[in-house]
Amino acid sequence: MKWVFPMAVMTSLFTAAVYAQGQEENENPSSGRVENPFEVIKVELIDSVSDGCMPAPEKIIDAAEMQLRAHDFKITDAVTADNMPVFYMAAVGGRADSACVVGFEVVLQIYTDGSPYVTKERTGLVLGAYEHTYYQLRNTVLRDASSDGMQAKLEQVVRESINSLSTDVQGGEFSD
């Protein structure tokens, strides 16, 4: 019976030491990952590609969302949030000289505090929005003989862009 009390004390001290170490790691920014400053992010794709050169645009969105989640970003489909960051992809192109040629832009659109301004959408509706900044991730022109090859290249650009974004977030590029 005389070993019970010392074992209980030792267990308590060990538990306290492990807890303190965990607290220290959470408070020490050099101990690992930086917390993602974006609560949620929206993914958008503007598809202006013709001639079957981007046969599965939904797979581009799926690749972006999967890669963002792998890097601890939370994804939303909400349309009403005024100040939500948007992972924005725009593709324009089609067939030229029997090959697919696509201009592809990938940016992070971050809304900031400021006065609303008015924009005109394709529908002709006038909408209010906050000032925003773009963080350029990739702007490139891709060429491939096949539409399947173009699809794979676009998905690869998306994954590389998100890896770059995650590296910048971890490096404190977006910290307060």
C-alpha positions as CSV (number, residue, x, y, z in Angstrom):
1,M,0.0,0.0,0.0
2,K,2.9,2.3,0.6
3,W,3.6,2.4,-3.2
4,V,0.1,3.7,-4.2
5,F,0.6,7.2,-2.9
6,P,4.0,7.7,-4.6
7,M,2.7,6.2,-7.9
8,A,-0.3,8.6,-7.8
9,V,2.0,11.6,-7.2
10,M,4.4,10.5,-10.0
11,T,1.5,10.0,-12.4
12,S,0.1,13.4,-11.6
13,L,3.5,15.1,-12.1
14,F,4.0,13.3,-15.4
15,T,0.5,14.3,-16.6
16,A,1.2,17.9,-15.6
17,A,4.6,17.9,-17.4
18,V,3.0,16.5,-20.6
19,Y,0.2,19.1,-20.4
20,A,2.7,22.0,-19.9
21,Q,4.8,20.8,-22.9
22,G,1.6,20.7,-25.1
23,Q,0.7,24.2,-24.0
24,E,4.2,25.5,-24.7
25,E,4.1,24.0,-28.2
26,N,0.7,25.7,-28.9
27,E,2.1,29.0,-27.8
28,N,5.5,28.7,-29.5
29,P,5.2,29.6,-33.2
30,S,8.5,28.0,-34.1
31,S,7.3,24.6,-32.9
32,G,5.5,23.7,-36.1
33,R,2.5,24.6,-38.2
34,V,1.1,28.1,-38.2
35,E,-2.7,28.4,-37.7
36,N,-4.5,29.0,-41.0
37,P,-5.7,32.6,-40.9
38,F,-8.7,31.9,-43.2
39,E,-11.7,30.5,-41.3
40,V,-13.4,29.3,-44.5
41,I,-12.6,29.7,-48.2
42,K,-14.8,29.4,-51.2
43,V,-13.7,27.8,-54.5
44,E,-14.9,29.2,-57.8
45,L,-14.1,28.3,-61.4
46,I,-14.9,30.5,-64.4
47,D,-14.9,28.2,-67.4
48,S,-14.6,29.9,-70.8
49,V,-12.9,27.0,-72.5
50,S,-14.5,25.7,-75.7
51,D,-14.0,22.8,-78.1
52,G,-13.9,20.2,-75.3
53,C,-10.5,21.3,-74.1
54,M,-11.6,21.2,-70.5
55,P,-13.9,18.1,-70.6
56,A,-14.5,17.9,-66.8
57,P,-14.5,21.4,-65.1
58,E,-16.1,19.8,-62.0
59,K,-12.9,17.7,-61.6
60,I,-10.9,21.0,-61.5
61,I,-13.1,22.2,-58.6
62,D,-12.8,18.8,-56.9
63,A,-9.0,18.8,-57.2
64,A,-8.9,22.3,-55.7
65,E,-11.2,21.5,-52.8
66,M,-9.4,18.2,-52.0
67,Q,-6.0,19.9,-52.0
68,L,-7.2,22.8,-49.9
69,R,-8.7,20.4,-47.4
70,A,-5.4,18.5,-47.3
71,H,-3.7,21.7,-46.3
72,D,-6.3,22.4,-43.5
73,F,-8.4,24.9,-45.3
74,K,-12.2,24.7,-44.7
75,I,-14.3,24.9,-47.8
76,T,-17.8,26.4,-48.1
77,D,-20.4,26.8,-50.8
78,A,-22.1,29.8,-49.2
79,V,-23.0,32.6,-51.6
80,T,-24.0,35.2,-49.1
81,A,-20.8,35.9,-47.2
82,D,-19.5,39.3,-48.0
83,N,-16.0,39.0,-46.9
84,M,-15.1,35.4,-47.6
85,P,-11.7,34.7,-49.2
86,V,-12.2,33.0,-52.6
87,F,-9.8,30.6,-54.3
88,Y,-10.5,31.7,-57.8
89,M,-9.7,29.9,-61.0
90,A,-10.4,31.3,-64.5
91,A,-9.8,29.4,-67.7
92,V,-10.2,30.7,-71.3
93,G,-9.2,28.9,-74.5
94,G,-10.0,26.3,-77.0
95,R,-8.5,24.5,-80.1
96,A,-5.8,26.2,-82.1
97,D,-3.8,24.4,-84.7
98,S,-5.3,21.0,-83.6
99,A,-4.1,21.5,-80.0
100,C,-5.8,22.7,-76.9
101,V,-4.5,26.1,-75.7
102,V,-5.8,27.4,-72.4
103,G,-5.0,30.5,-70.5
104,F,-5.3,29.7,-66.8
105,E,-5.3,32.1,-63.8
106,V,-5.3,31.0,-60.2
107,V,-5.6,33.7,-57.5
108,L,-6.7,34.1,-53.9
109,Q,-9.2,36.9,-53.7
110,I,-9.2,38.4,-50.2
111,Y,-11.8,40.9,-49.2
112,T,-10.7,43.7,-46.9
113,D,-12.4,46.4,-44.8
114,G,-13.3,49.4,-46.7
115,S,-16.0,51.2,-48.5
116,P,-18.3,49.2,-50.8
117,Y,-17.9,49.7,-54.5
118,V,-20.2,48.8,-57.4
119,T,-19.4,46.1,-59.9
120,K,-21.3,45.0,-63.0
121,E,-21.6,41.2,-63.5
122,R,-22.2,39.4,-66.8
123,T,-25.9,39.3,-65.9
124,G,-26.1,43.1,-65.9
125,L,-27.0,43.3,-62.2
126,V,-25.2,45.9,-60.1
127,L,-23.8,44.4,-56.9
128,G,-22.1,46.0,-53.9
129,A,-18.8,44.4,-52.7
130,Y,-15.9,45.3,-50.4
131,E,-12.5,46.3,-51.5
132,H,-10.4,43.3,-52.3
133,T,-6.9,42.3,-53.1
134,Y,-5.7,39.4,-55.2
135,Y,-2.8,37.2,-54.3
136,Q,-1.5,35.8,-57.6
137,L,-0.8,32.1,-57.4
138,R,-0.4,31.2,-61.1
139,N,-1.0,32.8,-64.5
140,T,0.0,30.6,-67.3
141,V,-0.8,29.4,-70.9
142,L,-1.0,25.7,-71.3
143,R,-0.9,23.7,-74.5
144,D,-1.7,20.0,-75.1
145,A,-2.6,17.9,-78.1
146,S,-5.5,16.2,-76.3
147,S,-8.3,17.4,-74.1
148,D,-7.5,14.7,-71.5
149,G,-3.9,15.9,-71.4
150,M,-5.1,19.5,-70.9
151,Q,-7.4,18.4,-68.1
152,A,-4.5,16.7,-66.3
153,K,-2.3,19.8,-66.7
154,L,-5.0,22.1,-65.3
155,E,-5.5,19.9,-62.3
156,Q,-1.7,19.8,-61.7
157,V,-1.5,23.6,-61.9
158,V,-4.3,23.8,-59.3
159,R,-2.5,21.4,-56.9
160,E,0.8,23.3,-57.3
161,S,-0.8,26.6,-56.7
162,I,-2.4,25.4,-53.5
163,N,0.9,23.9,-52.3
164,S,2.4,27.3,-52.9
165,L,-0.4,29.0,-51.0
166,S,0.0,26.6,-48.1
167,T,3.7,27.3,-48.0
168,D,3.1,31.0,-47.8
169,V,0.5,30.6,-45.1
170,Q,2.9,28.5,-43.1
171,G,5.6,31.1,-43.6
172,G,3.4,33.8,-42.1
173,E,2.6,35.6,-45.4
174,F,-1.0,36.1,-44.3
175,S,-0.5,36.6,-40.6
176,D,-1.7,39.7,-38.7
